[in-house]
Amino acid sequence: MAMETWAASPVTEPINQLGEGPTWDSRAQRLLWVDIDGCHVRSWSTSASLEAWKLPFQTSFLSLTNHPNQLIIGGREGIHRLDLETGQHSLFADPEPNQPANRFNDGKTDPHGCLWAGTINDQRAPICGLYRIHAERAIEQILTGVIN
């Protein structure tokens, strides 16, 4: 059996300072990702081309929701909802409000709809955590004392 060969090509010029977390949204037929240091959520689709939402804080991950034009995003200022139609964001949860050197680094939603997200510390101090956040905003700290 012959091995199939795929070719990849860029869909945009380099635009990210630190692009991560590509997520395919099959409902809107678009690729979403974050530019952590550029403080953007970005989207590319064949129909709308490139779109970007500027945020006032570093954003490290995004997660799809049941609403096609709303995302959950996490980063330097906790976890927020982002409305892609208006560009407005609102705080959803911030389990570490007294740790300004911490930011959320990555997060994913499990099959039950809970968001699992972990923090990192700018100085690599062992004060980070792994959290499970439920849709009704209940927060469980699963691990403490994590070092990035």
JOBEL-V134848 format. One record per run of one state. SS is the DSSP state (helix for helix, strand for strand, loop for the rest). FROM is the first residue (numbers start at 1). TO is the last residue. If there is no record, write none. Layout:
# JOBEL-V134848
[[SS | FROM | TO] [SS | FROM | TO]]
This chain:
# JOBEL-V134848
[[loop | 1 | 18] [strand | 19 | 25] [loop | 26 | 29] [strand | 30 | 35] [loop | 36 | 39] [strand | 40 | 45] [loop | 46 | 48] [strand | 49 | 54] [loop | 55 | 58] [strand | 59 | 64] [loop | 65 | 69] [strand | 70 | 75] [loop | 76 | 77] [strand | 78 | 83] [loop | 84 | 88] [strand | 89 | 93] [loop | 94 | 101] [strand | 102 | 109] [loop | 110 | 114] [strand | 115 | 121] [loop | 122 | 127] [strand | 128 | 133] [loop | 134 | 138] [strand | 139 | 146] [loop | 147 | 148]]
